[in-house]
Amino acid sequence: MKTRHILLFVILLAWIAAIGYAQEGRTVIQSGHFEEINCLRFHEKADLLFSASDDGCIKVWDTNTSEVLQSLRISFRPVEEIAVHPVKPHIAALEITGPASSVMTVADWEKGEILFREELAFIPLFFTYSPKGNYLVYGKPEWNSLSFFDAETGGRRSFFQDGFGIVSCLIISDNEKNIMAYQSSGKISYWKLSTQKPLLDEPISTLPDLAAISISGNKRFIAASTGKKLVIVDLVTGRVIAHTDMEGITSTGISRDDTEVICIAKKEGTSGLYRFRFNGSDLVPKPIVSGAGIFRNVNTPVYTKKGIFFSGPAGRIYELSSDDTPKVFSSGRLIRISDIAFISDLIALSNDKQIITFPLNLLDVSETTIDDVSGLALNVFGNTLNTDVGLEFLRTNKLLFWSKDTIPAGFNVLNIKTGEIEEECSDFANPLIQLDFIDDTILTLEKNGRTKLLDKVSFKPSFDYTVKGMNKVIYVSDSILIGARSKLSSAGSSIISINPKTGETVPLSDPSLLCYDIAYDPASRYLYSLSIGHDESGSVTMFKAHYGRGYERERIISSFAGEDLSASIALVPGNRQVYTSLGFDSIKRWNERTLQSFPPSTNIPRKLYVAGTFLLSLNRDRSITIWDRFKHIKMFDLYFFDDFKWIAIFPEGDFVTSKSADDYVKRFSTRP
């Protein structure tokens, strides 16, 4: 990136400060989840909807305005379940970390602060807040099942230490004096909380192993699944007062007036939404006549004051009003970006539908007023391959793009002045997973491990060689290419050396099971890698430096307990600075002596790109973050929407938008 571009970014930051655009509170992008939603919860008094997703975020919605009041990142893992505090803006969230382990996180969603976390050696059967919000309670899958905690501090409360059986559903009275516990054995028991003494001489018998339990508003009965039936159970008598045949139930819900029951059930791999009128003794199917197609592949229904809300594919939330007319309440509006490319004054972005270019010098707003910032002038070209594509600039006006996943294989040359595809290079049998420039040569790697060196003008190959299982190839010298691959191959190493003149392949010393990203710095002659290994605790992902005459020596610079296959490495050859996004928390910089971390980012950096003094991060949440790579300072987060409008949000919450994009960002006050 040219020096003057550095000044343009600085001018932009200074301009923002000069116009006094700073406000107290939180800035929230108005876009839904981009991955599947696992849980919806409704806060009756506040009239708020909470959603938890595979994207690791919890979003808080005003059901009347459809505004996102907060987007709170809990984890890089999916958030499976949530419980909402009845009084305070607190929320408890569950992420599953293993077959029998999980993490409970409690956060102040309004302030965006984590209050406490607890690692659990089990997956709770349920967790809930007490009606006044004094306790957070969960059920362990063991005899001593109930665990009570102070909802504010997370401190353990000494209730029911001796246990009385596995509890899979708990109801706490409004005054928090008594509890009702449903046990998986088919027992319903009532207890006085202060003394932990039973209120009945004998537990009430009912059906065992009930699942997908929901509780009526008056706390008199529950809706649940037996595996074969949807049942309504009276909690006073234990009697089944209504039932209907229904297999594959994953969740249930009861209307606010207790006159309707809803459930999600899977049939032949498809989740469907089913409604029933409940008159106190019968479940009568209630046909859904409007927009029937919407009610397939759905999840997690919840009743609100406005009607039924439920989630659908790709992070959508649907609203079903009283007249049975469904509509989309929210969806992810951010463009999913598959690659970024730079040249001179130009940036290009791509996804499976479009290729977008814009000039960096349009960020020079030093002589404009705020009303004149009509925005980044975008050029949008149709992606003729209709799949995720990689990008590289061949020349200022010529952009190469290629399919990463599907046929047709090869690359096209797009003239970004005319919008026409001027040339195609289709001499490839498989999709390209890599294309890089080395002076006047193009280096390509196909999905089957075929590596080519092509002339940059004629596209004629000077080297063509196949090594199965290759993930990336880099140029070290005219006589050495280095490849990253799986150790399970015949070469017996996850890193190999290839002579592009003779085709000779030599395994390098590396104990990793899989190497998936590599980079080379000619100044230090260090080879850097991201690879998966194994230790006594399980899989581990390592960021390593390899050195020595044959790269036989290695140093683990950083590691992550588990697999992080979407991390990346970025460097400027000869610069002696290398960056990695390993670990889902922050970008790290290695300068051959020390490892320094950038400030933690809620955006979760993934693919990194070096552009002059800046480091660009293509994030998991579809945003792009621009960093000062030497000062480790975030400059701004850039968001592109599906109508090609954009928003830039600065670290203190200030923002600028393209023309008519104000509705995509909101500013909310936060209590002191």
C-alpha positions as CSV (number, residue, x, y, z in Angstrom):
1,M,0.0,0.0,0.0
2,K,1.4,3.4,-0.9
3,T,2.5,5.8,1.7
4,R,-0.3,8.3,0.9
5,H,-2.8,5.7,1.9
6,I,-1.5,5.7,5.4
7,L,-2.2,9.4,5.5
8,L,-5.7,8.8,4.1
9,F,-6.6,6.5,7.0
10,V,-5.1,8.9,9.5
11,I,-7.1,11.8,8.0
12,L,-10.2,9.7,8.3
13,L,-9.6,9.0,12.0
14,A,-8.8,12.7,12.6
15,W,-11.9,13.8,10.8
16,I,-14.1,11.5,12.9
17,A,-12.7,13.0,16.1
18,A,-13.1,16.6,14.8
19,I,-16.8,16.4,14.0
20,G,-17.6,15.1,17.5
21,Y,-19.3,12.0,16.4
22,A,-18.5,10.1,19.6
23,Q,-21.4,9.1,21.8
24,E,-21.8,7.2,25.0
25,G,-23.1,3.7,24.8
26,R,-22.8,0.8,22.5
27,T,-22.8,0.6,18.7
28,V,-24.6,-2.4,17.3
29,I,-24.7,-3.6,13.7
30,Q,-28.3,-4.4,12.6
31,S,-27.8,-7.8,11.1
32,G,-28.9,-11.3,12.2
33,H,-26.9,-14.4,12.8
34,F,-25.0,-16.0,9.9
35,E,-25.1,-19.6,11.3
36,E,-27.8,-21.8,12.7
37,I,-29.7,-20.6,15.8
38,N,-29.8,-23.2,18.6
39,C,-32.0,-21.4,21.2
40,L,-34.6,-18.6,21.4
41,R,-35.7,-17.2,24.8
42,F,-38.3,-14.5,25.5
43,H,-38.1,-12.0,28.5
44,E,-41.7,-11.3,29.3
45,K,-41.3,-8.2,31.4
46,A,-38.8,-6.5,29.1
47,D,-40.4,-7.8,25.9
48,L,-37.0,-8.9,24.6
49,L,-36.1,-11.8,22.4
50,F,-32.7,-13.6,23.0
51,S,-31.1,-15.8,20.3
52,A,-28.0,-18.0,20.6
53,S,-26.2,-19.4,17.5
54,D,-23.5,-21.6,16.2
55,D,-21.6,-18.4,15.4
56,G,-20.8,-18.1,19.2
57,C,-22.9,-15.0,19.6
58,I,-26.0,-14.1,21.6
59,K,-28.2,-11.3,20.1
60,V,-30.8,-9.3,22.0
61,W,-33.8,-8.2,20.0
62,D,-36.6,-5.6,20.5
63,T,-39.5,-7.6,19.2
64,N,-41.5,-4.4,18.4
65,T,-38.9,-2.6,16.3
66,S,-36.9,-5.7,15.2
67,E,-33.7,-3.8,16.3
68,V,-30.7,-5.7,17.6
69,L,-30.0,-4.1,21.0
70,Q,-26.8,-6.1,21.6
71,S,-24.6,-8.6,19.9
72,L,-22.5,-10.3,22.5
73,R,-19.8,-12.8,21.6
74,I,-19.6,-15.6,24.1
75,S,-17.2,-18.0,22.4
76,F,-15.7,-19.3,19.2
77,R,-17.8,-22.4,19.8
78,P,-21.5,-22.7,19.3
79,V,-23.8,-21.4,22.1
80,E,-26.2,-24.2,22.6
81,E,-28.6,-22.9,25.4
82,I,-29.2,-19.7,27.3
83,A,-31.1,-18.6,30.4
84,V,-32.2,-15.0,30.9
85,H,-32.1,-13.3,34.3
86,P,-35.6,-12.1,35.3
87,V,-34.6,-8.8,36.6
88,K,-31.0,-7.7,35.6
89,P,-29.6,-7.6,32.1
90,H,-27.7,-10.8,32.7
91,I,-27.6,-14.0,30.7
92,A,-26.2,-17.5,31.2
93,A,-24.9,-19.4,28.2
94,L,-23.8,-22.9,27.6
95,E,-21.2,-24.1,25.2
96,I,-20.3,-27.8,24.8
97,T,-16.6,-28.4,24.7
98,G,-16.5,-32.2,24.5
99,P,-18.6,-35.4,24.8
100,A,-19.0,-34.9,28.5
101,S,-17.8,-31.3,29.2
102,S,-19.1,-27.8,28.8
103,V,-18.6,-24.2,29.8
104,M,-21.2,-22.0,31.5
105,T,-20.7,-18.3,30.9
106,V,-22.6,-15.5,32.7
107,A,-22.5,-12.1,31.2
108,D,-24.0,-8.6,31.5
109,W,-25.4,-8.4,28.0
110,E,-26.1,-4.6,28.2
111,K,-22.5,-3.7,29.1
112,G,-21.0,-6.5,27.0
113,E,-19.0,-7.9,29.9
114,I,-18.4,-11.4,31.0
115,L,-19.2,-11.7,34.7
116,F,-17.8,-15.3,35.3
117,R,-17.3,-18.6,33.7
118,E,-17.4,-22.1,35.0
119,E,-15.9,-25.2,33.3
120,L,-18.1,-28.2,33.9
121,A,-17.1,-31.9,33.7
122,F,-20.5,-32.7,32.3
123,I,-23.3,-31.3,30.1
124,P,-26.1,-29.9,32.3
125,L,-29.6,-31.4,31.9
126,F,-31.0,-28.0,32.4
127,F,-30.1,-24.6,33.8
128,T,-32.3,-21.7,34.9
129,Y,-32.5,-18.5,37.0
130,S,-34.8,-18.4,40.0
131,P,-37.9,-16.1,39.6
132,K,-36.3,-13.2,41.6
133,G,-32.9,-13.8,40.1
134,N,-31.1,-14.7,43.3
135,Y,-30.0,-18.1,42.1
136,L,-28.6,-19.8,39.0
137,V,-29.4,-23.5,39.1
138,Y,-28.4,-26.4,36.9
139,G,-28.9,-30.2,36.9
140,K,-26.0,-32.6,36.8
141,P,-26.5,-36.1,35.3
142,E,-25.9,-37.8,38.7
143,W,-27.6,-38.5,42.0
144,N,-26.4,-35.3,43.6
145,S,-28.0,-33.5,40.7
146,L,-29.0,-30.0,41.8
147,S,-26.3,-27.2,42.0
148,F,-27.3,-23.7,43.2
149,F,-25.1,-20.7,42.7
150,D,-25.3,-17.0,43.6
151,A,-26.5,-15.5,40.3
152,E,-24.3,-12.4,40.8
153,T,-21.0,-13.9,41.9
154,G,-21.2,-17.5,40.8
155,G,-20.5,-18.6,44.4
156,R,-21.8,-22.1,45.3
157,R,-24.9,-22.3,47.6
158,S,-25.1,-25.3,49.9
159,F,-28.5,-26.6,48.9
160,F,-29.3,-30.3,48.5
161,Q,-25.7,-31.5,49.1
162,D,-26.9,-35.1,49.7
163,G,-29.0,-35.3,46.6
164,F,-32.2,-37.2,45.9
165,G,-31.8,-38.3,42.2
166,I,-31.2,-37.1,38.7
167,V,-33.3,-33.9,38.1
168,S,-34.0,-33.0,34.4
169,C,-36.6,-30.3,35.1
170,L,-36.8,-27.8,38.0
171,I,-39.5,-25.2,38.8
172,I,-38.9,-22.7,41.6
173,S,-41.8,-20.9,43.2
174,D,-42.2,-17.2,42.6
175,N,-41.2,-16.4,46.2
176,E,-38.2,-18.7,45.8
177,K,-39.2,-20.7,48.9
178,N,-40.2,-24.0,47.3
179,I,-39.1,-26.1,44.3
180,M,-40.6,-28.8,42.2
181,A,-38.2,-31.4,40.7
182,Y,-39.0,-33.8,37.9
183,Q,-36.6,-36.8,38.0
184,S,-35.7,-38.9,35.0
185,S,-36.9,-41.9,37.0
186,G,-40.5,-40.6,36.7
187,K,-40.8,-39.0,40.1
188,I,-42.2,-35.5,40.9
189,S,-41.1,-34.2,44.3
190,Y,-41.7,-30.9,46.1
191,W,-39.2,-29.4,48.5
192,K,-38.8,-26.5,50.9
193,L,-35.6,-24.7,49.8
194,S,-34.5,-23.2,53.2
195,T,-34.6,-26.6,54.9
196,Q,-34.2,-29.0,51.9
197,K,-37.1,-31.0,53.4
198,P,-39.7,-32.7,51.2
199,L,-43.2,-31.1,51.3
200,L,-44.9,-34.4,50.4
201,D,-44.7,-37.7,52.2
202,E,-44.0,-39.5,49.0
203,P,-43.0,-38.3,45.5
204,I,-45.6,-38.3,42.8
205,S,-45.2,-41.0,40.1
206,T,-45.4,-40.1,36.4
207,L,-43.8,-41.0,33.1
208,P,-40.0,-41.6,33.1
209,D,-37.4,-40.2,30.8
210,L,-39.4,-37.2,29.5
211,A,-37.4,-34.9,27.2
212,A,-37.9,-31.6,25.4
213,I,-39.7,-30.3,28.5
214,S,-41.5,-26.9,28.6
215,I,-43.4,-25.4,31.5
216,S,-46.9,-23.8,31.4
217,G,-47.3,-20.2,32.5
218,N,-49.2,-21.1,35.6
219,K,-46.6,-23.8,36.4
220,R,-49.3,-26.4,36.7
221,F,-48.3,-28.7,33.8
222,I,-45.5,-29.5,31.4
223,A,-45.4,-30.4,27.7
224,A,-42.8,-33.1,26.9
225,S,-41.8,-35.9,24.6
226,T,-41.8,-39.6,25.5
227,G,-39.9,-40.4,22.2
228,K,-43.1,-41.6,20.6
229,K,-45.7,-39.1,21.9
230,L,-46.2,-35.5,22.7
231,V,-47.7,-35.5,26.3
232,I,-49.1,-32.9,28.7
233,V,-48.4,-33.9,32.4
234,D,-50.2,-32.5,35.4
235,L,-47.5,-31.7,38.0
236,V,-49.9,-32.0,40.9
237,T,-51.1,-35.5,40.1
238,G,-48.5,-36.8,37.7
239,R,-51.3,-37.8,35.3
240,V,-51.0,-37.5,31.6
241,I,-53.9,-35.2,30.8
242,A,-53.4,-35.1,27.0
243,H,-51.3,-36.8,24.4
244,T,-50.8,-37.3,20.7
245,D,-48.6,-39.5,18.5
246,M,-45.4,-37.5,17.5
247,E,-41.9,-39.0,17.1
248,G,-38.6,-37.1,16.8
249,I,-39.6,-34.1,19.0
250,T,-36.6,-31.9,19.7
251,S,-38.3,-29.0,21.5
252,T,-41.7,-27.9,22.8
253,G,-43.4,-24.7,23.8
254,I,-46.6,-23.6,25.6
255,S,-48.5,-20.4,24.8
256,R,-48.7,-17.6,27.3
257,D,-52.4,-18.3,28.0
258,D,-51.7,-22.1,28.2
259,T,-54.2,-22.8,25.4
260,E,-51.8,-23.9,22.7
261,V,-48.8,-26.2,22.4
262,I,-46.1,-26.1,19.8
263,C,-43.3,-28.6,19.0
264,I,-40.5,-29.1,16.5
265,A,-40.2,-32.7,15.3
266,K,-37.8,-34.3,12.9
267,K,-39.1,-36.6,10.2
268,E,-36.9,-38.1,7.5
269,G,-34.1,-35.6,8.3
270,T,-36.4,-32.5,8.1
271,S,-37.5,-30.5,11.1
272,G,-41.1,-29.4,11.0
273,L,-43.3,-27.1,13.1
274,Y,-46.5,-28.5,14.6
275,R,-49.2,-26.7,16.6
276,F,-52.0,-28.0,18.8
277,R,-54.9,-26.4,20.6
278,F,-55.0,-27.5,24.2
279,N,-58.4,-27.3,26.0
280,G,-57.2,-28.9,29.3
281,S,-57.8,-32.5,28.2
282,D,-57.1,-32.8,24.5
283,L,-54.4,-31.8,21.9
284,V,-56.2,-30.9,18.7
285,P,-53.9,-30.4,15.6
286,K,-54.0,-26.8,14.4
287,P,-53.3,-26.6,10.6
288,I,-50.8,-24.2,9.3
289,V,-52.1,-22.8,6.0
290,S,-49.9,-19.8,5.2
291,G,-46.4,-20.1,3.9
292,A,-46.1,-23.8,4.6
293,G,-42.6,-23.9,3.0
294,I,-41.2,-21.7,5.8
295,F,-42.1,-24.3,8.4
296,R,-39.5,-26.8,7.2
297,N,-36.0,-27.2,8.6
298,V,-36.9,-25.0,11.6
299,N,-35.8,-25.0,15.2
300,T,-36.4,-23.7,18.8
301,P,-39.9,-22.1,18.9
302,V,-40.8,-19.6,21.6
303,Y,-44.0,-17.7,22.4
304,T,-43.9,-13.9,22.8
305,K,-46.5,-11.2,23.1
306,K,-46.6,-10.8,19.4
307,G,-46.9,-14.5,18.6
308,I,-44.6,-17.4,17.8
309,F,-41.0,-16.9,16.9
310,F,-38.9,-19.7,15.6
311,S,-35.5,-20.1,13.8
312,G,-34.8,-21.3,10.3
313,P,-31.8,-22.1,8.1
314,A,-28.9,-19.8,7.8
315,G,-29.6,-17.9,11.0
316,R,-33.0,-16.6,10.1
317,I,-35.7,-15.8,12.7
318,Y,-39.3,-16.1,11.7
319,E,-42.4,-14.5,13.3
320,L,-45.8,-16.1,13.1
321,S,-48.5,-13.7,14.1
322,S,-52.0,-14.5,15.3
323,D,-53.4,-14.7,11.8
324,D,-50.9,-17.5,10.9
325,T,-49.1,-15.3,8.5
326,P,-45.3,-15.9,8.8
327,K,-42.7,-13.3,8.0
328,V,-38.9,-13.0,8.3
329,F,-38.1,-11.2,11.5
330,S,-34.3,-11.2,11.0
331,S,-31.7,-12.5,8.7
332,G,-27.9,-12.1,8.2
333,R,-27.5,-9.1,5.9
334,L,-23.7,-9.1,5.8
335,I,-21.9,-10.3,2.6
336,R,-19.9,-13.4,3.2
337,I,-16.4,-12.7,1.8
338,S,-14.3,-15.5,0.5
339,D,-11.1,-13.6,-0.4
340,I,-9.5,-10.2,-0.6
341,A,-6.9,-8.9,-3.1
342,F,-4.9,-5.6,-3.3
343,I,-3.0,-3.7,-6.0
344,S,-1.9,-0.1,-5.9
345,D,-5.1,2.0,-5.0
346,L,-7.6,-0.9,-5.3
347,I,-9.1,-3.5,-3.1
348,A,-11.2,-6.4,-4.4
349,L,-13.6,-8.7,-2.4
350,S,-15.4,-11.8,-3.5
351,N,-18.2,-14.1,-2.5
352,D,-20.2,-16.8,-4.3
353,K,-22.3,-14.2,-6.1
354,Q,-20.3,-11.0,-6.7
355,I,-16.8,-9.6,-7.1
356,I,-16.6,-6.1,-5.6
357,T,-13.8,-3.5,-6.1
358,F,-13.3,-0.1,-4.6
359,P,-10.5,2.5,-4.6
360,L,-8.8,3.2,-1.4
361,N,-8.3,6.9,-2.2
362,L,-12.1,7.5,-1.7
363,L,-11.5,7.2,2.0
364,D,-9.9,10.7,1.8
365,V,-12.8,12.7,3.3
366,S,-10.7,15.5,4.7
367,E,-12.5,18.1,2.6
368,T,-16.0,16.9,3.0
369,T,-18.8,17.3,5.5
370,I,-20.6,14.4,7.1
371,D,-23.5,14.8,4.7
372,D,-21.2,14.3,1.8
373,V,-19.9,10.9,2.8
374,S,-22.1,9.1,0.3
375,G,-19.5,6.4,0.5
376,L,-17.1,4.1,-0.9
377,A,-17.9,3.9,-4.6
378,L,-18.2,0.2,-5.3
379,N,-18.0,-1.6,-8.6
380,V,-20.0,-4.8,-8.4
381,F,-19.4,-7.6,-11.0
382,G,-21.4,-10.8,-11.2
383,N,-19.5,-13.9,-10.2
384,T,-20.0,-16.1,-13.2
385,L,-18.7,-19.2,-11.4
386,N,-21.5,-19.0,-8.7
387,T,-19.2,-20.3,-6.0
388,D,-16.6,-19.1,-3.5
389,V,-13.7,-17.7,-5.5
390,G,-10.1,-16.7,-4.9
391,L,-8.7,-13.4,-6.1
392,E,-5.4,-12.1,-7.3
393,F,-4.6,-8.9,-9.3
394,L,-2.7,-9.7,-12.5
395,R,-2.4,-6.0,-13.3
396,T,-4.1,-2.9,-12.2
397,N,-7.2,-3.5,-14.4
398,K,-6.9,-7.2,-14.6
399,L,-8.2,-9.5,-11.8
400,L,-7.9,-13.3,-11.7
401,F,-10.6,-15.2,-10.0
402,W,-11.0,-18.9,-9.7
403,S,-13.3,-21.5,-8.1
404,K,-12.0,-23.0,-4.8
405,D,-14.5,-25.8,-4.5
406,T,-16.3,-26.8,-7.7
407,I,-15.9,-27.4,-11.4
408,P,-15.2,-25.6,-13.8
409,A,-11.6,-25.6,-12.8
410,G,-9.1,-23.0,-13.7
411,F,-9.1,-19.2,-13.6
412,N,-10.7,-16.3,-15.5
413,V,-9.3,-12.9,-16.2
414,L,-11.8,-10.1,-15.4
415,N,-11.3,-6.6,-16.9
416,I,-12.5,-4.4,-14.0
417,K,-12.9,-1.4,-16.3
418,T,-15.2,-3.1,-18.8
419,G,-16.6,-5.9,-16.6
420,E,-15.8,-8.4,-19.3
421,I,-14.0,-11.7,-18.9
422,E,-11.1,-11.3,-21.3
423,E,-9.5,-14.7,-21.0
424,E,-9.9,-18.1,-19.4
425,C,-7.3,-20.6,-18.4
426,S,-9.0,-24.0,-18.0
427,D,-6.1,-26.3,-18.3
428,F,-6.9,-27.7,-14.8
429,A,-8.7,-31.0,-13.9
430,N,-9.6,-29.9,-10.3
431,P,-10.6,-26.7,-8.5
432,L,-7.7,-24.5,-7.4
433,I,-7.1,-24.2,-3.7
434,Q,-4.2,-21.8,-4.2
435,L,-2.9,-19.3,-6.8
436,D,0.1,-17.0,-6.0
437,F,2.4,-14.8,-8.1
438,I,6.2,-15.2,-8.0
439,D,7.7,-12.3,-10.1
440,D,6.7,-13.3,-13.6
441,T,5.4,-16.8,-12.6
442,I,2.0,-18.0,-11.4
443,L,2.1,-20.8,-8.8
444,T,-1.1,-22.9,-8.7
445,L,-2.2,-25.8,-6.5
446,E,-5.2,-28.0,-7.4
447,K,-7.3,-30.0,-5.0
448,N,-5.7,-33.3,-6.1
449,G,-2.2,-32.0,-5.2
450,R,-1.2,-31.0,-8.7
451,T,1.3,-28.1,-8.6
452,K,2.1,-25.9,-11.6
453,L,4.3,-23.0,-12.4
454,L,2.9,-20.9,-15.3
455,D,4.2,-18.0,-17.3
456,K,2.4,-14.9,-16.1
457,V,1.7,-13.7,-19.7
458,S,1.1,-16.9,-21.8
459,F,-0.1,-19.1,-18.9
460,K,2.1,-21.9,-20.3
461,P,3.4,-24.3,-17.7
462,S,7.1,-24.7,-16.9
463,F,6.5,-27.2,-14.1
464,D,3.7,-29.7,-13.6
465,Y,3.9,-32.2,-10.7
466,T,1.4,-33.9,-8.5
467,V,1.8,-34.9,-4.8
468,K,-1.4,-36.2,-3.2
469,G,-2.8,-34.5,-0.1
470,M,-1.2,-31.1,-0.6
471,N,-2.7,-28.2,1.3
472,K,-0.4,-25.4,0.3
473,V,2.8,-24.8,-1.7
474,I,5.3,-21.9,-1.3
475,Y,8.3,-20.7,-3.3
476,V,11.6,-20.7,-1.5
477,S,14.0,-20.5,-4.4
478,D,14.4,-21.5,-8.1
479,S,15.3,-25.0,-6.9
480,I,13.0,-25.4,-3.9
481,L,9.2,-25.4,-3.4
482,I,7.9,-26.3,0.1
483,G,4.6,-28.2,0.4
484,A,2.3,-28.6,3.4
485,R,0.3,-31.8,3.6
486,S,-0.9,-34.7,5.7
487,K,1.7,-37.0,7.4
488,L,-0.5,-40.0,6.6
489,S,0.9,-39.9,3.0
490,S,3.7,-42.1,1.7
491,A,6.2,-39.3,2.1
492,G,5.9,-39.7,5.9
493,S,6.1,-36.0,6.7
494,S,3.7,-33.2,6.9
495,I,6.2,-30.9,5.1
496,I,8.0,-31.8,1.9
497,S,10.6,-30.1,-0.3
498,I,10.0,-30.2,-4.1
499,N,12.7,-29.5,-6.7
500,P,10.8,-27.7,-9.6
501,K,13.6,-28.5,-12.0
502,T,13.8,-32.3,-11.4
503,G,10.6,-33.1,-9.6
504,E,12.5,-34.7,-6.7
505,T,10.5,-34.8,-3.5
506,V,12.2,-34.9,-0.1
507,P,10.3,-35.2,3.2
508,L,11.4,-32.6,5.8
509,S,11.6,-33.4,9.5
510,D,8.2,-32.6,11.1
511,P,6.3,-34.7,13.6
512,S,2.9,-33.0,13.0
513,L,0.0,-35.1,11.7
514,L,-1.2,-32.4,9.3
515,C,0.3,-29.1,8.1
516,Y,-2.2,-26.8,6.4
517,D,-0.5,-23.4,6.1
518,I,3.1,-22.3,5.5
519,A,5.1,-19.1,4.8
520,Y,8.7,-18.3,4.2
521,D,10.8,-15.3,5.1
522,P,14.0,-15.0,3.0
523,A,15.5,-12.5,5.4
524,S,15.7,-15.0,8.3
525,R,15.4,-18.1,6.2
526,Y,12.7,-19.3,8.6
527,L,9.9,-21.5,7.4
528,Y,6.7,-20.9,9.4
529,S,3.9,-23.4,9.6
530,L,0.5,-24.1,11.2
531,S,0.0,-27.7,11.9
532,I,-2.0,-30.2,13.9
533,G,-0.3,-32.5,16.4
534,H,-1.3,-34.7,19.3
535,D,-0.3,-34.9,22.9
536,E,-1.6,-36.6,26.0
537,S,-4.6,-34.3,26.2
538,G,-5.7,-34.6,22.6
539,S,-5.2,-32.6,19.4
540,V,-3.2,-29.4,19.5
541,T,-2.7,-26.8,16.8
542,M,0.8,-25.3,16.6
543,F,2.4,-22.2,15.1
544,K,6.0,-23.2,14.5
545,A,9.3,-21.8,13.0
546,H,11.5,-24.3,11.1
547,Y,15.2,-23.5,10.5
548,G,18.5,-25.1,9.8
549,R,20.0,-26.2,6.5
550,G,17.2,-28.7,5.9
551,Y,14.7,-27.1,8.2
552,E,15.4,-30.0,10.6
553,R,15.1,-27.8,13.7
554,E,11.8,-26.4,14.9
555,R,10.5,-24.1,17.6
556,I,6.9,-24.0,18.7
557,I,6.0,-20.3,19.0
558,S,2.4,-20.7,20.0
559,S,-0.2,-23.4,20.4
560,F,-3.9,-24.0,20.8
561,A,-5.4,-26.9,22.7
562,G,-7.7,-28.4,20.0
563,E,-8.0,-28.0,16.2
564,D,-8.0,-24.6,14.6
565,L,-8.0,-25.3,10.9
566,S,-9.3,-21.9,9.9
567,A,-6.3,-19.9,11.3
568,S,-3.8,-18.4,8.9
569,I,-0.3,-16.9,8.6
570,A,0.7,-13.6,6.9
571,L,4.1,-12.0,6.4
572,V,6.0,-9.6,4.1
573,P,9.0,-11.5,2.7
574,G,12.2,-10.1,4.1
575,N,10.4,-8.1,6.8
576,R,11.2,-10.4,9.7
577,Q,7.6,-10.0,11.0
578,V,5.1,-12.8,10.9
579,Y,1.4,-12.8,12.0
580,T,-1.0,-15.5,12.9
581,S,-4.7,-15.7,13.9
582,L,-4.2,-19.0,15.7
583,G,-6.4,-19.5,18.8
584,F,-9.7,-17.6,18.1
585,D,-8.8,-14.8,20.5
586,S,-6.3,-12.3,19.0
587,I,-3.8,-11.8,16.3
588,K,-0.2,-12.5,17.3
589,R,3.0,-11.1,15.9
590,W,6.4,-12.9,16.0
591,N,9.6,-10.9,15.4
592,E,12.1,-13.8,15.8
593,R,12.5,-13.0,19.5
594,T,9.1,-12.4,21.2
595,L,5.5,-13.2,20.6
596,Q,3.2,-10.2,21.0
597,S,-0.6,-10.2,21.0
598,F,-2.9,-7.6,19.5
599,P,-5.8,-6.5,21.6
600,P,-8.5,-9.2,21.8
601,S,-11.2,-8.8,19.2
602,T,-14.8,-10.0,19.3
603,N,-14.7,-10.3,15.6
604,I,-12.4,-13.5,15.7
605,P,-9.7,-12.9,13.0
606,R,-9.2,-15.7,10.5
607,K,-7.6,-14.9,7.2
608,L,-4.8,-12.3,7.4
609,Y,-3.5,-10.0,4.7
610,V,-0.5,-7.6,5.0
611,A,-1.0,-4.3,3.1
612,G,1.9,-1.9,3.8
613,T,1.8,-0.8,7.4
614,F,-1.7,-2.3,7.8
615,L,-2.9,-5.7,8.6
616,L,-6.3,-6.7,7.3
617,S,-8.2,-9.4,9.0
618,L,-11.1,-11.2,7.3
619,N,-13.1,-12.2,10.3
620,R,-15.4,-15.0,11.2
621,D,-18.4,-12.7,11.5
622,R,-17.9,-11.5,7.9
623,S,-16.4,-8.2,8.9
624,I,-13.0,-6.9,7.9
625,T,-10.7,-5.3,10.5
626,I,-8.0,-2.9,9.6
627,W,-5.1,-2.8,12.1
628,D,-2.0,-0.8,12.4
629,R,0.3,-3.8,12.3
630,F,3.2,-2.1,14.1
631,K,1.4,-0.3,16.8
632,H,-1.2,-3.2,17.3
633,I,-4.0,-0.7,17.1
634,K,-7.4,-1.4,15.6
635,M,-8.3,1.3,13.2
636,F,-11.8,0.3,12.3
637,D,-14.1,-2.6,11.4
638,L,-15.6,-2.6,8.0
639,Y,-19.0,-4.2,7.3
640,F,-20.5,-4.8,3.8
641,F,-24.2,-5.5,3.4
642,D,-26.0,-7.5,0.7
643,D,-27.3,-4.2,-0.9
644,F,-23.6,-3.1,-1.1
645,K,-23.9,-0.4,1.5
646,W,-21.1,-0.3,4.1
647,I,-20.3,0.8,7.7
648,A,-17.0,1.6,9.3
649,I,-17.0,1.3,13.1
650,F,-14.1,2.8,15.1
651,P,-12.8,1.4,18.4
652,E,-14.7,3.9,20.6
653,G,-18.0,3.2,18.8
654,D,-17.9,6.1,16.4
655,F,-18.9,5.2,12.9
656,V,-19.4,6.4,9.3
657,T,-21.6,4.9,6.7
658,S,-22.2,5.0,3.0
659,K,-25.3,6.8,1.8
660,S,-28.6,5.6,3.2
661,A,-26.9,3.0,5.4
662,D,-27.9,4.5,8.7
663,D,-30.5,1.9,9.4
664,Y,-27.8,-0.8,9.5
665,V,-26.2,0.6,12.7
666,K,-27.7,1.8,16.0
667,R,-26.3,3.5,19.0
668,F,-27.8,2.6,22.4
669,S,-27.1,4.1,25.8
670,T,-25.6,1.9,28.5
671,R,-26.3,2.2,32.2
672,P,-23.3,3.5,34.3
